[in-house]
Amino acid sequence: MEQQIMYLFDLLGTVIFAITGAVRGVRLKLDLLGVVVFACTVGVGGGMMRDTIIGAQPVAALQDETYLISCIIVGLIVFFYARFFQAERRLIMLLDAVGLGVFTALGAAKGAEFGLEFIGIILTGVFTAVGGGVIRDIMARKIPVILTSDFYATASLLGGILFYILTKWTAFPLFFRFIPVMIFVSGIRIAAIRLKVQLPVARMR
């Protein structure tokens, strides 16, 4: 039952990130294929990067076609209803924060499942959460958002630390470690957006 719930959260995160990827493609005025490619890249790119690094082969997105099919459907919907998604920027940002929390927790959980320790668990959470976005930005010839955005990757890093603490210092089942981390990361991201919190940038004379 727990695994089924986690699977549903994984699909939810995939759909959310596919939406954000497709919306970015629309804003860049890509054609239909380009929008779908961006939806797939952001939706499953981070998980594929994580699985490749930790040796989980074949990667989850290729074992279960539901992930890619979901991304393709989302890309098509966003393309044909672009005006609606463009008008709902706040909703998209909120969904992106939720997706960040979901994928951070799922990635950290997979790292723990593969026996990784502190750094490994944190990085698998971060790779899952931001990997697809980094690939998307590189494809768009832009500086990755995680290097300039307000507490994006930082929120994911903190979430990975929290997951490690809950894993090592508590006997909670997976689901009761996943939920607090998801809420924690999403909450930090939303708070950073509302309060316009950013990491300091070097000043040059």
C-alpha positions in Angstrom: 0.0 0.0 0.0 2.8 2.4 0.9 4.6 1.7 -2.3 1.4 2.4 -4.3 1.0 5.7 -2.6 4.6 6.7 -3.3 4.1 5.7 -6.9 1.1 8.0 -7.2 3.2 10.8 -5.6 5.9 10.1 -8.2 3.4 10.4 -11.0 2.0 13.6 -9.5 5.5 15.1 -9.3 6.2 14.1 -12.9 3.0 15.7 -14.1 3.6 18.9 -12.2 7.2 19.2 -13.5 6.0 18.3 -17.0 3.6 21.3 -16.8 6.3 23.7 -15.8 8.6 22.4 -18.6 5.9 22.7 -21.2 5.0 26.2 -20.0 8.7 27.2 -20.4 8.6 25.8 -23.9 5.6 27.9 -24.8 7.2 31.0 -23.4 10.2 30.4 -25.6 7.9 30.1 -28.6 8.9 26.5 -29.3 6.8 24.4 -31.7 4.6 21.5 -30.7 7.5 19.0 -30.6 9.7 21.4 -28.6 7.0 21.9 -26.0 6.5 18.2 -25.6 10.3 17.6 -25.4 10.5 20.2 -22.6 7.6 18.6 -20.8 9.4 15.2 -20.9 12.8 16.7 -20.1 11.6 18.4 -16.9 9.2 15.6 -16.0 11.6 12.7 -16.1 15.0 14.2 -16.7 16.0 14.5 -13.0 14.9 10.9 -12.2 16.8 9.6 -15.2 19.9 11.5 -14.1 19.6 10.1 -10.6 19.1 6.5 -11.7 22.0 6.7 -14.1 24.3 8.0 -11.4 23.4 5.5 -8.7 23.2 2.5 -11.1 19.5 1.9 -11.1 19.2 0.3 -14.5 17.1 0.5 -16.6 16.0 3.9 -15.4 12.5 4.1 -13.9 11.1 6.2 -16.7 12.0 3.5 -19.3 10.7 0.6 -17.1 7.3 2.2 -16.7 6.0 3.9 -19.8 3.3 5.7 -17.7 5.9 8.4 -16.9 6.7 9.4 -20.4 3.2 9.0 -21.7 2.0 11.3 -18.9 4.6 13.9 -19.9 3.6 13.7 -23.6 -0.1 14.2 -22.8 0.7 17.1 -20.5 2.9 18.7 -23.2 0.0 18.5 -25.7 -2.5 19.9 -23.3 -0.3 22.9 -22.4 0.5 23.6 -26.0 -3.2 23.7 -27.1 -4.3 25.6 -24.0 -1.3 27.8 -23.7 -3.3 31.0 -22.9 -4.8 29.4 -19.8 -1.4 28.3 -18.5 0.2 31.6 -19.3 -2.5 33.4 -17.3 -2.0 31.2 -14.3 1.6 32.1 -13.4 1.0 32.0 -9.7 -0.6 28.6 -9.8 2.3 27.3 -11.9 4.8 28.6 -9.3 2.8 27.0 -6.5 2.7 23.7 -8.4 6.5 23.9 -9.1 7.1 24.3 -5.4 5.0 21.2 -4.6 6.9 19.3 -7.4 10.2 20.4 -5.9 9.1 18.9 -2.5 7.8 15.7 -4.0 10.9 15.0 -6.1 13.3 15.9 -3.3 11.7 13.5 -1.0 11.4 10.7 -3.6 15.0 11.2 -4.7 16.4 11.1 -1.2 14.3 8.0 -0.5 15.8 6.2 -3.5 19.2 7.2 -2.4 18.6 5.7 1.1 17.1 2.6 -0.6 20.4 2.1 -2.4 22.4 2.3 0.8 23.8 5.8 0.3 24.9 7.9 3.3 24.6 11.7 4.1 26.0 13.3 0.9 24.6 10.6 -1.4 21.0 10.9 0.0 21.1 14.7 -0.2 22.5 14.7 -3.8 20.0 12.1 -5.0 17.2 14.3 -3.7 18.7 17.4 -5.4 19.4 15.6 -8.7 15.8 14.3 -8.9 14.3 17.7 -8.1 16.4 20.0 -10.2 18.1 17.8 -12.8 15.4 18.1 -15.4 15.3 21.8 -15.1 19.0 22.1 -15.5 18.9 20.1 -18.8 16.0 22.2 -20.0 17.9 25.5 -19.3 21.0 24.1 -21.1 18.8 23.2 -24.1 17.4 26.7 -24.0 21.0 28.2 -23.8 20.3 29.9 -20.5 22.1 29.9 -17.1 20.3 27.2 -15.1 17.6 28.7 -12.9 18.9 26.8 -9.8 22.0 29.1 -9.9 20.1 32.3 -9.9 16.6 31.6 -8.4 15.6 32.3 -4.9 16.1 29.3 -2.7 15.3 26.6 -5.3 18.2 24.1 -5.1 18.8 25.4 -1.5 15.4 24.2 -0.4 16.0 20.8 -2.0 19.4 20.6 -0.2 17.7 21.3 3.2 15.0 18.8 2.4 17.7 16.1 1.8 19.3 16.9 5.1 15.9 16.6 6.9 15.3 13.2 5.2 18.7 11.9 6.3 18.0 13.0 9.9 14.5 11.3 9.9 16.1 8.2 8.4 19.0 7.9 10.8 17.4 9.2 14.0 13.9 7.9 13.8 12.1 4.6 13.1 9.4 6.2 11.0 8.2 4.2 8.0 9.0 5.7 4.6 5.7 7.5 4.1 6.1 9.4 7.4 9.5 10.6 6.4 8.4 11.5 2.9 5.5 13.7 3.9 7.4 16.0 6.3 10.2 16.5 3.8 7.8 17.3 0.9 5.9 19.9 3.1 9.2 21.3 4.4 10.8 21.8 0.9 7.6 23.1 -0.6 7.0 25.5 2.3 10.6 26.9 2.1 10.2 27.5 -1.6 6.8 29.2 -1.3 8.1 31.4 1.6 11.2 32.4 -0.4 9.0 33.4 -3.3 6.6 35.4 -1.1 9.4 37.1 0.9 11.7 37.4 -2.1 14.5 35.7 -0.3 17.7 35.1 -2.2 21.2 33.9 -1.5 23.8 36.7 -1.5 25.5 37.6 -4.8 29.2 38.6 -4.9 29.7 42.4 -5.2 32.4 43.7 -7.5 33.7 47.3 -7.3 
